[in-house]
Amino acid sequence: MKADLVDQHRWLQQLTGRWRMTFDPPGESAEQAPEAAWEEETRSLGGAWIVSESTGTMPDGGTATNILTLGYDPARKRYVGSFISSVMTNIWIYEGTLDDTGKVLTLDCEGPDFDTTGRTARYQDIIAIKDENTRNFSSRILNADGTWKHVMSCDYKRISTV
């Protein structure tokens, strides 16, 4: 069996390569935030999926490894994927869409509400393509009043292609 690849699968291929990541932690100015060394390598899995592995230093000085998978499900007409991290026990399951510009992929998911123990919350992780060597990843949480609260942002600069 061979997957029938569509344009949405090809869109994901621009994420492949080695990337240097720079975080913008919430609540800290650029002067206060420690410079953390993070890198990501993203590869294609048969053209149907991308698999990203990032490693770096956490604010407490420890290290972390994250794994992101993304693909496109033509039957559901949605991007699908998952995210796991060595510093969390939750698996984040994604489902999302590309905006009309073809530059912004918004991934909806549910995860722990870090402000209220035992509750879950709705999140959106957003990948915004700036140009072929620059992109941004941001995350936000849905507040009880229906507004979105910024959680984090990370800029990516391509180091090399895979």
N, CA, C and O of each residue as an XYZ file, in Angstrom:
648
protein
N       0.841     -1.175      0.000
C       0.000      0.000      0.000
C       0.891      1.246      0.000
O       1.857      1.327      0.759
N       0.564      2.196     -0.843
C       1.318      3.430     -0.925
C       0.378      4.602     -0.684
O      -0.723      4.656     -1.233
N       0.821      5.527      0.135
C       0.011      6.713      0.430
C      -0.061      7.613     -0.800
O       0.949      7.855     -1.460
N      -1.250      8.103     -1.100
C      -1.421      9.087     -2.164
C      -1.140     10.453     -1.557
O      -1.932     10.970     -0.770
N      -0.004     11.032     -1.932
C       0.399     12.307     -1.356
C      -0.297     13.461     -2.071
O      -0.478     13.442     -3.289
N      -0.683     14.465     -1.288
C      -1.357     15.648     -1.815
C      -0.530     16.876     -1.455
O       0.489     16.768     -0.774
N      -0.973     18.041     -1.914
C      -0.224     19.280     -1.674
C       0.045     19.527     -0.193
O       1.098     20.056      0.165
N      -0.890     19.151      0.664
C      -0.715     19.377      2.103
C       0.468     18.568      2.651
O       1.154     19.023      3.567
N       0.711     17.377      2.101
C       1.897     16.609      2.495
C       3.160     17.341      2.049
O       4.139     17.422      2.792
N       3.126     17.867      0.838
C       4.295     18.588      0.315
C       4.580     19.846      1.142
O       5.738     20.240      1.287
N       3.529     20.479      1.688
C       3.715     21.662      2.521
C       4.610     21.335      3.720
O       5.454     22.144      4.104
N       4.430     20.171      4.299
C       5.194     19.762      5.481
C       6.688     19.626      5.191
O       7.507     19.774      6.098
N       7.049     19.348      3.946
C       8.453     19.100      3.609
C       9.340     20.326      3.827
O      10.549     20.185      4.009
N       8.756     21.523      3.811
C       9.549     22.731      4.056
C      10.051     22.811      5.507
O      10.910     23.634      5.825
N       9.519     21.964      6.370
C       9.957     21.943      7.768
C      11.169     21.051      7.982
O      11.757     21.062      9.063
N      11.558     20.273      6.964
C      12.696     19.366      7.129
C      14.007     20.143      7.190
O      14.125     21.241      6.646
N      14.980     19.552      7.859
C      16.297     20.165      7.979
C      16.725     20.244      9.434
O      16.058     19.732     10.334
N      17.862     20.904      9.636
C      18.356     21.177     10.989
C      18.088     22.636     11.290
O      18.317     23.512     10.456
N      17.598     22.883     12.494
C      17.167     24.224     12.884
C      17.760     24.605     14.240
O      17.901     23.759     15.123
N      18.102     25.875     14.398
C      18.482     26.439     15.704
C      17.255     27.169     16.223
O      16.606     27.909     15.483
N      16.939     26.961     17.492
C      15.728     27.502     18.091
C      16.075     28.552     19.143
O      16.995     28.366     19.940
N      15.332     29.650     19.137
C      15.491     30.712     20.121
C      14.133     30.980     20.753
O      13.184     31.352     20.063
N      14.041     30.790     22.071
C      12.770     30.927     22.785
C      12.557     32.341     23.286
O      13.502     33.068     23.591
N      11.288     32.708     23.361
C      10.843     33.946     23.968
C       9.957     33.553     25.146
O       8.735     33.490     25.007
N      10.569     33.283     26.319
C       9.758     32.814     27.448
C       8.813     33.900     27.944
O       9.209     35.062     28.040
N       7.560     33.541     28.263
C       6.610     34.538     28.762
C       7.054     35.081     30.110
O       7.601     34.359     30.943
N       6.805     36.375     30.305
C       7.092     36.990     31.591
C       8.548     37.383     31.789
O       8.915     37.872     32.858
N       9.379     37.178     30.780
C      10.786     37.561     30.907
C      11.169     38.434     29.729
O      10.746     38.192     28.599
N      11.972     39.453     30.002
C      12.501     40.255     28.902
C      13.687     39.514     28.297
O      14.210     38.578     28.903
N      14.109     39.922     27.116
C      15.241     39.276     26.450
C      16.494     39.351     27.316
O      17.336     38.454     27.272
N      16.621     40.437     28.116
C      17.804     40.581     28.977
C      17.771     39.595     30.145
O      18.821     39.133     30.592
N      16.573     39.268     30.645
C      16.437     38.358     31.787
C      16.534     36.894     31.376
O      17.013     36.058     32.143
N      16.082     36.589     30.173
C      15.992     35.195     29.742
C      17.384     34.620     29.492
O      18.181     35.224     28.774
N      17.688     33.456     30.079
C      18.979     32.836     29.813
C      19.026     32.327     28.378
O      18.017     31.863     27.848
N      20.188     32.413     27.755
C      20.348     31.920     26.397
C      20.410     30.407     26.437
O      21.370     29.831     26.949
N      19.394     29.767     25.900
C      19.317     28.312     25.902
C      19.711     27.789     24.526
O      19.300     28.334     23.502
N      20.501     26.743     24.516
C      20.928     26.131     23.257
C      19.956     25.017     22.901
O      19.932     23.971     23.549
N      19.163     25.246     21.875
C      18.211     24.249     21.389
C      18.421     24.054     19.905
O      18.619     25.017     19.164
N      18.378     22.802     19.471
C      18.426     22.482     18.052
C      17.380     21.430     17.750
O      16.996     20.643     18.615
N      16.925     21.430     16.500
C      15.931     20.467     16.059
C      16.366     19.885     14.718
O      16.887     20.593     13.856
N      16.143     18.592     14.563
C      16.326     17.950     13.270
C      14.996     17.357     12.847
O      14.382     16.586     13.584
N      14.560     17.727     11.654
C      13.274     17.276     11.129
C      13.513     16.522      9.837
O      14.182     17.012      8.926
N      12.953     15.317      9.772
C      13.116     14.502      8.563
C      11.751     14.082      8.048
O      10.755     14.073      8.772
N      11.744     13.736      6.772
C      10.522     13.261      6.142
C      10.415     11.757      6.329
O      11.416     11.042      6.291
N       9.210     11.291      6.529
C       8.949      9.864      6.625
C       8.083      9.504      5.408
O       6.854      9.544      5.452
N       8.778      9.154      4.331
C       8.106      8.747      3.098
C       7.324      9.845      2.396
O       6.514      9.558      1.514
N       7.555     11.102      2.774
C       6.824     12.207      2.174
C       5.453     12.436      2.778
O       4.840     13.476      2.537
N       4.955     11.477      3.564
C       3.624     11.590      4.154
C       3.655     12.229      5.536
O       2.670     12.833      5.962
N       4.769     12.101      6.235
C       4.909     12.597      7.605
C       6.226     13.333      7.743
O       7.155     13.127      6.962
N       6.294     14.200      8.751
C       7.588     14.701      9.211
C       7.734     14.279     10.668
O       6.759     14.195     11.414
N       8.984     14.016     11.050
C       9.317     13.658     12.427
C      10.416     14.609     12.870
O      11.475     14.676     12.247
N      10.165     15.344     13.946
C      11.121     16.323     14.466
C      11.583     15.900     15.848
O      10.780     15.504     16.693
N      12.889     15.987     16.066
C      13.438     15.754     17.396
C      14.250     16.976     17.784
O      15.205     17.351     17.103
N      13.854     17.590     18.893
C      14.590     18.753     19.393
C      15.182     18.424     20.754
O      14.602     17.676     21.541
N      16.346     18.998     21.010
C      17.013     18.828     22.298
C      17.547     20.178     22.746
O      17.937     21.017     21.933
N      17.553     20.368     24.070
C      18.072     21.625     24.566
C      18.042     21.719     26.067
O      17.728     20.760     26.772
N      18.378     22.901     26.537
C      18.498     23.191     27.956
C      17.241     23.887     28.453
O      16.781     24.865     27.863
N      16.699     23.375     29.536
C      15.509     23.949     30.171
C      15.924     25.125     31.062
O      17.100     25.251     31.404
N      14.968     25.992     31.445
C      15.299     27.133     32.299
C      15.988     26.743     33.614
O      16.777     27.522     34.150
N      15.692     25.528     34.142
C      16.327     25.096     35.400
C      17.720     24.497     35.183
O      18.362     24.054     36.135
N      18.184     24.484     33.935
C      19.514     23.955     33.637
C      19.518     22.509     33.187
O      20.532     22.027     32.683
N      18.406     21.803     33.357
C      18.298     20.419     32.891
C      18.145     20.366     31.378
O      17.977     21.393     30.722
N      18.206     19.168     30.840
C      18.031     19.012     29.401
C      16.695     18.339     29.100
O      16.114     17.667     29.953
N      16.228     18.531     27.887
C      14.966     17.934     27.453
C      15.082     17.507     26.001
O      15.859     18.064     25.226
N      14.288     16.504     25.655
C      14.148     16.056     24.278
C      12.659     16.034     23.949
O      11.850     15.533     24.730
N      12.308     16.576     22.797
C      10.922     16.627     22.343
C      10.812     15.926     20.995
O      11.726     16.002     20.174
N       9.693     15.244     20.768
C       9.418     14.601     19.486
C       8.069     15.104     18.977
O       7.058     15.030     19.676
N       8.075     15.615     17.749
C       6.872     16.100     17.091
C       6.666     15.289     15.821
O       7.612     15.079     15.062
N       5.447     14.832     15.582
C       5.093     14.196     14.313
C       3.961     14.997     13.692
O       3.056     15.452     14.391
N       4.015     15.168     12.377
C       2.932     15.829     11.660
C       2.718     15.158     10.320
O       3.672     14.787      9.636
N       1.472     15.008      9.958
C       1.092     14.485      8.662
C      -0.204     15.148      8.237
O      -0.672     16.091      8.874
N      -0.781     14.644      7.148
C      -2.058     15.165      6.684
C      -2.973     13.990      6.391
O      -2.578     13.035      5.722
N      -4.204     14.066      6.897
C      -5.197     13.028      6.680
C      -6.206     13.548      5.652
O      -7.080     14.342      5.998
N      -6.096     13.108      4.383
C      -7.016     13.597      3.348
C      -8.481     13.262      3.630
O      -9.363     14.025      3.236
N      -8.758     12.162      4.289
C     -10.146     11.783      4.586
C     -10.790     12.781      5.545
O     -11.973     13.096      5.416
N     -10.010     13.278      6.507
C     -10.524     14.241      7.492
C     -10.284     15.678      7.071
O     -10.827     16.611      7.662
N      -9.443     15.849      6.015
C      -9.058     17.181      5.549
C      -8.435     17.998      6.683
O      -8.731     19.180      6.862
N      -7.569     17.332      7.436
C      -6.912     17.963      8.587
C      -5.462     17.489      8.689
O      -5.128     16.352      8.355
N      -4.617     18.405      9.162
C      -3.275     18.003      9.578
C      -3.432     17.284     10.905
O      -4.254     17.676     11.734
N      -2.661     16.248     11.108
C      -2.729     15.464     12.339
C      -1.313     15.211     12.842
O      -0.354     15.239     12.070
N      -1.193     14.963     14.147
C       0.125     14.684     14.676
C       0.116     14.535     16.178
O      -0.930     14.423     16.816
N       1.330     14.538     16.724
C       1.488     14.380     18.167
C       2.766     15.067     18.625
O       3.658     15.365     17.831
N       2.827     15.308     19.935
C       4.004     15.902     20.552
C       4.217     15.221     21.897
O       3.285     15.084     22.690
N       5.456     14.795     22.147
C       5.840     14.265     23.459
C       7.142     14.922     23.885
O       7.923     15.382     23.052
N       7.364     14.959     25.180
C       8.574     15.577     25.725
C       9.088     14.752     26.897
O       8.314     14.160     27.650
N      10.393     14.725     27.034
C      10.996     13.996     28.152
C      10.708     14.652     29.497
O      10.973     14.058     30.542
N      10.166     15.873     29.486
C       9.861     16.561     30.746
C       8.364     16.590     31.052
O       7.928     17.302     31.957
N       7.573     15.816     30.296
C       6.125     15.747     30.513
C       5.662     14.304     30.413
O       6.327     13.472     29.795
N       4.523     14.011     31.021
C       3.935     12.678     30.881
C       2.714     12.697     29.970
O       2.121     11.647     29.720
N       2.332     13.853     29.474
C       1.175     13.999     28.596
C       1.589     13.844     27.130
O       2.642     14.338     26.730
N       0.769     13.163     26.331
C       0.952     13.163     24.886
C      -0.069     14.147     24.318
O      -1.257     14.080     24.633
N       0.404     15.044     23.494
C      -0.437     16.058     22.879
C      -0.838     15.535     21.501
O       0.026     15.220     20.683
N      -2.127     15.441     21.240
C      -2.640     14.957     19.961
C      -3.169     16.157     19.177
O      -4.039     16.893     19.641
N      -2.617     16.331     17.976
C      -2.940     17.488     17.152
C      -3.955     17.184     16.056
O      -4.010     16.079     15.517
N      -4.754     18.202     15.748
C      -5.575     18.230     14.550
C      -5.690     19.695     14.161
O      -6.049     20.537     14.984
N      -5.384     19.998     12.894
C      -5.395     21.400     12.532
C      -5.533     21.679     11.059
O      -5.672     20.774     10.237
N      -5.491     22.984     10.744
C      -5.679     23.452      9.376
C      -4.673     24.538      9.032
O      -4.108     25.206      9.898
N      -4.478     24.681      7.737
C      -3.616     25.718      7.177
C      -4.482     26.921      6.826
O      -5.594     26.757      6.325
N      -3.987     28.122      7.081
C      -4.780     29.313      6.753
C      -4.770     29.571      5.241
O      -4.083     28.883      4.486
N      -5.536     30.563      4.820
C      -5.676     30.870      3.400
C      -4.387     31.356      2.748
O      -4.230     31.247      1.532
N      -3.457     31.896      3.550
C      -2.189     32.373      2.986
C      -1.233     31.219      2.690
O      -0.280     31.376      1.926
N      -1.490     30.058      3.298
C      -0.581     28.927      3.139
C       0.679     29.059      3.971
O       1.643     28.324      3.756
N       0.686     29.990      4.923
C       1.877     30.252      5.740
C       1.703     29.895      7.205
O       2.695     29.791      7.926
N       0.462     29.701      7.674
C       0.212     29.497      9.101
C      -0.598     28.216      9.313
O      -1.728     28.092      8.840
N       0.003     27.270     10.031
C      -0.652     26.012     10.387
C      -1.044     26.095     11.860
O      -0.183     26.223     12.731
N      -2.350     26.022     12.133
C      -2.850     26.076     13.502
C      -3.278     24.677     13.910
O      -4.135     24.065     13.272
N      -2.671     24.180     14.980
C      -2.915     22.826     15.477
C      -3.654     22.903     16.808
O      -3.137     23.452     17.781
N      -4.853     22.357     16.846
C      -5.646     22.319     18.072
C      -5.288     21.066     18.869
O      -5.028     20.006     18.299
N      -5.278     21.204     20.186
C      -5.007     20.058     21.055
C      -5.566     20.336     22.443
O      -5.986     21.449     22.757
N      -5.559     19.300     23.256
C      -6.004     19.420     24.642
C      -4.896     18.891     25.532
O      -4.234     17.907     25.202
N      -4.700     19.548     26.654
C      -3.653     19.112     27.570
C      -3.917     19.604     28.965
O      -4.950     20.217     29.234
N      -2.978     19.335     29.861
C      -3.173     19.728     31.260
C      -3.272     21.239     31.410
O      -2.540     21.994     30.770
N      -4.189     21.661     32.263
C      -4.300     23.074     32.621
C      -3.274     23.302     33.731
O      -3.462     22.862     34.865
N      -2.205     23.985     33.394
C      -1.099     24.142     34.336
C      -1.446     25.062     35.507
O      -0.704     25.124     36.487
N      -2.578     25.783     35.409
C      -3.025     26.637     36.508
C      -3.994     25.926     37.456
O      -4.159     26.345     38.602
N      -4.643     24.841     36.977
C      -5.630     24.130     37.786
C      -5.349     22.635     37.720
O      -5.642     21.991     36.712
N      -4.791     22.090     38.772
C      -4.441     20.668     38.830
C      -5.662     19.792     38.584
O      -6.733     20.034     39.141
N      -5.493     18.779     37.750
C      -6.558     17.827     37.477
C      -7.501     18.233     36.361
O      -8.374     17.452     35.983
N      -7.349     19.426     35.828
C      -8.211     19.888     34.741
C      -7.431     19.901     33.441
O      -6.202     19.976     33.432
N      -8.172     19.826     32.340
C      -7.547     19.971     31.025
C      -7.987     21.296     30.415
O      -8.957     21.915     30.851
N      -7.248     21.708     29.403
C      -7.545     22.968     28.719
C      -7.306     22.787     27.223
O      -6.589     21.883     26.793
N      -7.929     23.673     26.442
C      -7.701     23.690     24.999
C      -6.494     24.573     24.692
O      -6.327     25.651     25.261
N      -5.669     24.089     23.790
C      -4.477     24.802     23.350
C      -4.474     24.904     21.834
O      -5.166     24.150     21.149
N      -3.695     25.836     21.320
C      -3.359     25.885     19.909
C      -1.860     26.087     19.799
O      -1.293     26.999     20.400
N      -1.225     25.218     19.018
C       0.173     25.390     18.651
C       0.173     25.844     17.206
O      -0.503     25.256     16.361
N       0.934     26.894     16.923
C       0.867     27.558     15.628
C       2.257     27.616     15.004
O       3.203     28.121     15.608
N       2.362     27.091     13.786
C       3.608     27.160     13.010
C       3.399     28.212     11.934
O       2.506     28.078     11.097
N       4.222     29.265     11.952
C       4.128     30.345     10.970
C       5.415     30.380     10.148
O       6.504     30.555     10.695
N       5.284     30.215      8.849
C       6.435     30.253      7.944
C       6.746     31.707      7.610
O       5.884     32.434      7.116
N       7.979     32.129      7.881
C       8.408     33.495      7.556
C       9.042     33.519      6.156
O       8.689     34.348      5.318
N       9.970     32.608      5.924
C      10.585     32.402      4.614
C      11.179     31.004      4.621
O      10.979     30.270      5.589
N      11.897     30.607      3.587
C      12.333     29.208      3.509
C      13.313     28.797      4.603
O      13.519     27.604      4.826
N      13.921     29.764      5.288
C      14.884     29.446      6.336
C      14.507     29.978      7.708
O      15.313     29.918      8.636
N      13.300     30.494      7.850
C      12.857     31.088      9.111
C      11.395     30.752      9.352
O      10.557     30.880      8.459
N      11.102     30.319     10.574
C       9.719     30.057     10.964
C       9.565     30.337     12.454
O      10.546     30.525     13.174
N       8.312     30.361     12.898
C       8.012     30.584     14.301
C       7.038     29.515     14.767
O       6.162     29.084     14.018
N       7.204     29.097     16.010
C       6.281     28.177     16.666
C       5.800     28.892     17.920
O       6.606     29.348     18.731
N       4.483     28.987     18.075
C       3.951     29.606     19.287
C       2.828     28.735     19.830
O       2.255     27.907     19.122
N       2.534     28.944     21.100
C       1.495     28.169     21.774
C       0.640     29.123     22.585
O       1.126     30.098     23.158
N      -0.666     28.810     22.619
C      -1.586     29.609     23.425
C      -2.641     28.701     24.032
O      -2.922     27.612     23.530
N      -3.223     29.189     25.142
C      -4.242     28.434     25.882
C      -5.541     29.238     25.874
O      -5.524     30.468     25.934
N      -6.661     28.527     25.800
C      -7.973     29.168     25.817
C      -8.387     29.441     27.260
O      -8.514     28.518     28.065
N      -8.596     30.716     27.575
C      -9.061     31.116     28.905
C     -10.545     30.813     29.069
O     -11.258     30.607     28.087
N     -11.001     30.789     30.305
C     -12.416     30.527     30.608
C     -13.335     31.566     29.960
O     -14.486     31.261     29.646
N     -12.836     32.794     29.757
C     -13.673     33.848     29.162
C     -13.688     33.804     27.629
O     -14.281     34.671     26.988
N     -13.030     32.785     27.043
C     -13.034     32.633     25.588
C     -11.908     33.342     24.864
O     -11.828     33.283     23.637
N     -11.039     34.010     25.604
C      -9.887     34.668     24.986
C      -8.673     33.735     25.032
O      -8.614     32.817     25.850
N      -7.721     33.982     24.155
C      -6.498     33.176     24.108
C      -5.382     33.881     24.864
O      -5.211     35.094     24.749
N      -4.625     33.110     25.638
C      -3.476     33.627     26.392
C      -2.192     33.027     25.810
O      -2.075     31.809     25.675
N      -1.241     33.885     25.472
C       0.053     33.466     24.948
C       0.792     32.620     25.989
O       0.870     33.004     27.156
N       1.329     31.482     25.576
C       2.091     30.610     26.479
C       3.583     30.730     26.200
O       4.378     30.948     27.114
N       3.961     30.586     24.920
C       5.376     30.656     24.558
C       5.517     30.902     23.069
O       4.567     30.752     22.300
N       6.743     31.287     22.675
C       7.059     31.487     21.269
C       8.509     31.081     21.043
O       9.356     31.244     21.921
N       8.782     30.554     19.860
C      10.120     30.086     19.535
C      10.401     30.375     18.059
O       9.625     29.982     17.188
N      11.506     31.058     17.783
C      11.922     31.308     16.403
C      12.903     30.240     15.960
O      13.760     29.811     16.733
N      12.774     29.817     14.723
C      13.625     28.788     14.127
C      14.412     29.383     12.973
O      13.851     30.069     12.119
N      15.716     29.119     12.947
C      16.583     29.496     11.828
C      17.197     28.212     11.294
O      17.743     27.411     12.053
N      17.104     28.021      9.981
C      17.655     26.798      9.387
C      19.183     26.814      9.455
O      19.824     27.799      9.088
N      19.754     25.702      9.934
C      21.198     25.500      9.959
C      21.625     24.794      8.679
O      22.621     25.165      8.057
N      20.858     23.765      8.289
C      21.151     23.015      7.072
C      19.924     22.235      6.644
O      18.977     22.077      7.415
N      19.945     21.751      5.421
C      18.888     20.867      4.945
C      19.299     19.442      5.273
O      20.485     19.157      5.434
N      18.336     18.556      5.370
C      18.630     17.142      5.696
C      18.943     16.396      4.418
O      19.219     15.197      4.456
